[in-house]
Structure formats: structure tokens, C-alpha cells
Amino acid sequence: MSSLSERLTRGTASSPAQVDHARRLVADWQLLADLAFADLTLWVPLPSGRWWCVAQVRPLTAPTSRPEDMVGEELDGAEAQPFVVAHRDGRPVSDGEPDRSGRLPRRREVIPVRHEGVPIAVLAKDTNLAATRSPSTLELTYLDIAADLCLMVSAGTFPPATLHDAEMGPRVGDGLVRLDGAGAVTYASPNAVSAYRRIGVPGDLGGADLADVTCRSATDRVSGEAAAACIAAAVAGRYPVPVDVEAESATLLLRALPLQAPGGEPGALVLVRDVTDVRRRDRALLTKDATIREIHHRVKNNLQTVAALLRLQARRMAEPAARAALEESVRRVASIAVVHETLAGSREDVVDVDDVLDQVLPMLGDLTSVGPAARTRRTGSFGELPAAAATPLVLAVTELLHNAAEHAFVGREPGAIELVAERTGNDLVVRVRDDGRGLPAGFDPAASDGLGLQIVRTLVTSELGGTLVMGTPEGAQGTEVVLELPAAGWPRR
């Protein structure tokens, strides 16, 4: 199935601005479906004259009238006539008689979707008549607000020009307050009254200035004034961003929308959601994140201290082999310290491996005492990896680069060492190649007792679940080591 943008582009509404407007409507139309107690489908005209359904949503507040999947359906002829009229005249069109041809009787209203004065699609609103009953005050208020929003859709003033977080945003059932043109409450749903009671507002909200009541209920003055400004902006006809209202016993999330239907009474709609537990979890996660980053920072400092002590000890060693072993340990510890330094500055448990290696590669300049200096360069991108996978990978790559610098150019002019990263989906292939003297005759990597190669083999196979192959590059000289690291084998926290 193609994406919504691709389906919209297939219709006559093909400009980027028109497609974006239709996408914002679909992103926010659960609100309209819930208020209207109706199924909504979005239809676009095709060059052939037929009408194509590109999106569908069902209400959470009433039984659906469209249990079948409508996306991809096409209509023409008499069935599509209300679509043609609504699109041509730019006004809502209601069916004269209910449609009783299906399993569920339903009534349809077709609303043009207008953008910058041009109808770009139509919205079909199907109401399940089998579920109708004597409406309550709450249901009448919902339907009245839905009618205003439908008129705003046809006028092109809804949806707003910016998207909000629909996943976290309050929904109709969480709590709804309707305001008049002066910002006074004309109706508050029982859930909205209960939500305000949790932040210390007793009794009914009817007739109250919601902005003033909300501001006075907040324990934080800045938070209260921001909430009041949000409500006032919606009453004035603007689309403010959702805001939190923090009180001593609860935290509410408010989303305010203007109700500016052509020919109707101006006002605003305020949706309310109790997010106390969510915000507490957010704060706990922020505290945990800060603690983890502080731990990484202290680990980095400790590792740097260890590296400094090892470096001091190496300078006191008279035995060349012991000094070389301590210097290698310094390099390994320093590589791990760089990873922890990166984690200490990140808000995610992932590591930008390219950034780490760009800090590690200059450290190879210290190897001139072991062998001739080589030109080292990196191509390709490692990208971001989980922290638990980045540490063994950086260590393995550092060991391979060190081995190449130490052994590839003994007795000859310095050459080049290349580090190549290739991504295939989430999997990673790493190549370390040099143009040096190549592997000794009869060399078996699997049987080698060199410490560096043993470390690499253990890290790659045991820690990263990958494979290691050494050989001579095809059609070239020198040595090439290939690490194949499937994402499924990476350790994760």
C-alpha cells in the first residue's frame, strides 16, 4: 500500500502545499470523528473523473458505520454526485434520505476540504443511524462543536498550519470545555470538571473565565500565565501549542482550538488531559538519564587516570617488551575513555562511532616508536550504534589499525592504511586495508597467538556476533581484514 502523500498526489490535489494540508487534516481528524460520532473518509478526484478514498478513521465515541476498509475504493456516477457538488460549489452537501442498502443504516454528509480558497478533496462523514438515541447535553455539545469544525474545514481554517503530538495530546473523552467569545465556559464535560477538581478547582466550571481559573490553580506562576495565554489565544482565533498546568496534586495538559465557523458564534474548544503520572515518569527518566551521563563522565575520568598511571609506569620500565605492553594498554584504555566521553555528552544510549574514531585515529601518531608513520584515512560512515556495541567495535578497529601500523611497513617506506565502513541496512561491514608487505607465508589468523589479534577475534565473535577474515586484497598488495557485523548480533542494553 502506498503512503498517504503518494495517494494524495495521484489525485488532482498535487501541489506540495495542498498535500501537506490534507496530511495535517488526517493527522488531526480523530478529534472531528469523535465529536461527530461518525466515520470519516477522505476522497480525492482522479483525472478520470472518479473519486478515490485515500484515508479513513473511525470514532472512539460511537459504533462505526464503516467496519470495512474503504481506503483504495473508487466511486463514480450517482454515488459520487454529492462529492462533485461539494467540491464544485465549495459547500457541505447532505444526503436527502439515509442509506439503508448496507448492513448498517447510515447518513452521509460531504464536506469540501479547502486550502487557500481552493477545494482539494472532500470529507465524507458517515453516521451510524442504528446507534442513534435521545442525545444528552454532552452529545449535543459534541455535535455542535463538530458542525463548527466541519464548517472550518470547508472554509480552509482547520486543521492548523502546524502539527501537534496527537499521540500524547488530549482527546475528546479525556475532558472537553467549550468557551464563548469572551472566554467564559458554556459547557464542561464531566471528565473536564473532574480534571479541574484535581488541580483544586471546586464545583462546576459553568460561566467561569477559564483562563483566569487555570492561571490561579497553577502552583508555578510562569506555567499558569502560559496556560492562560494559550486559552486567550484560541479565543482570539489562533492555534496555540498545548501547554502543561502544574498544580500541587496534579498536572493537566491543555490543548486549545479556536471555533471560528463562518456565520457561527466565535469561541474556543479546550481539551484537557490528566498527565500527572506521565510527567512523573518523564521527570524520573530525565533524572535517570542525567545520572547515567554523570556515571559515563566519571568512568571516563577514571579511565584517563588509569591511562596516566600506566603511562608513568611505562616510562620507568627498563625492559622494552614491558614498556611496549604498558603503552598498548594505555592506548586501549584511552579508546574506551573516548567512548564514555561521547556517552557523557549524549542524551541517548547510542554512540556516533564516526565521531569516536575521528578522535581515536590521531592517537595512532604515537605509534612512531613502534614502526614508521603511516597515512591513515577513513571512508564511509559507521553511523550510530548502541553503546554496548560501540565499545567493542572501537576497540577492535583500534587494534587492527595498530597492528597494521606496527607490522605492515617494517623495513620499507611508510604506506597508507584505510578504514572503510559499509552499511547494508542495519548490518555493518568494516575493512581495514594497507598497502604494506602483506601476510607472512603460511600465516593462519585462526592459529595466531598475537595478543592484539586474539583481542580482536574475541571482541568480534563473542561480543558483536560477527566474523573476521584476513587476506590479501584482490588485485592489490598488502593486507585486508574484513569484519562482518550483523545488527542481530549487537549487544543492547
HELIX and SHEET records of a PDB file:
HELIX    1   1 LEU A    4  ARG A   10  1                                   7    
HELIX    2   2 PRO A   16  ALA A   36  1                                  21    
HELIX    3   3 GLY A   77  ALA A   80  5                                   4    
HELIX    4   4 GLN A   81  ASP A   89  1                                   9    
HELIX    5   5 LEU A  129  ALA A  131  5                                   3    
HELIX    6   6 THR A  137  ALA A  155  1                                  19    
HELIX    7   7 VAL A  172  ASP A  174  5                                   3    
HELIX    8   8 PRO A  190  ARG A  198  1                                   9    
HELIX    9   9 LEU A  210  SER A  217  1                                   8    
HELIX   10  10 ARG A  221  VAL A  235  1                                  15    
HELIX   11  11 THR A  276  ARG A  316  1                                  41    
HELIX   12  12 PRO A  320  ALA A  344  1                                  25    
HELIX   13  13 VAL A  353  VAL A  360  1                                   8    
HELIX   14  14 LEU A  361  SER A  369  5                                   9    
HELIX   15  15 ALA A  387  HIS A  407  1                                  21    
HELIX   16  16 PRO A  445  ALA A  447  5                                   3    
HELIX   17  17 LEU A  451  THR A  458  1                                   8    
HELIX   18  18 LEU A  459  GLU A  463  3                                   5    
HELIX   19  19 ALA A  487  GLY A  489  5                                   3    
SHEET    1   A 6 GLU A  74  LEU A  75  0                                        
SHEET    2   A 6 TRP A  51  VAL A  57 -1                                        
SHEET    3   A 6 ALA A  38  PRO A  45 -1                                        
SHEET    4   A 6 VAL A 118  ASN A 128 -1                                        
SHEET    5   A 6 ARG A 106  HIS A 115 -1                                        
SHEET    6   A 6 VAL A  93  SER A  94 -1                                        
SHEET    1   B 5 VAL A 185  ALA A 188  0                                        
SHEET    2   B 5 LEU A 176  LEU A 179 -1                                        
SHEET    3   B 5 GLY A 267  ASP A 274 -1                                        
SHEET    4   B 5 THR A 251  LEU A 259 -1                                        
SHEET    5   B 5 VAL A 243  GLU A 246 -1                                        
SHEET    1   C 2 VAL A 350  ASP A 352  0                                        
SHEET    2   C 2 GLU A 384  PRO A 386 -1                                        
SHEET    1   D 5 ARG A 375  THR A 379  0                                        
SHEET    2   D 5 ALA A 416  THR A 424  1                                        
SHEET    3   D 5 ASP A 427  ASP A 434 -1                                        
SHEET    4   D 5 THR A 479  LEU A 485 -1                                        
SHEET    5   D 5 THR A 467  GLY A 471 -1                                        
END                                                                             
